[in-house]
């Protein structure tokens, strides 16, 4: 129960931090320079990177599921089980 509360509070705090960062960086003060890069450009590039990363992970997972060996058909399993039981 305590772990769920901690996780929930952490997610709420993370969402507030993201909302504050994006509001500050894209609307309130977009020209703030961080290492000679505008904060708004950095946020947009970071967002695009995360979107592409998630998309690539999904495609990779789909490819992984295609490469896994498929389980045998249920008919074959039942047939082998019946032969095993007869012995």
Secondary structure, 3 states (H helix, E strand, C coil): CHHHHHHHHHHHHHHHHHHHHHHHHHHHCCCCEECCEEHHHHHHHHHHHHHHHHHHHHHHHHHHHHHCCCCCCHHHHHHHHHHHHHC
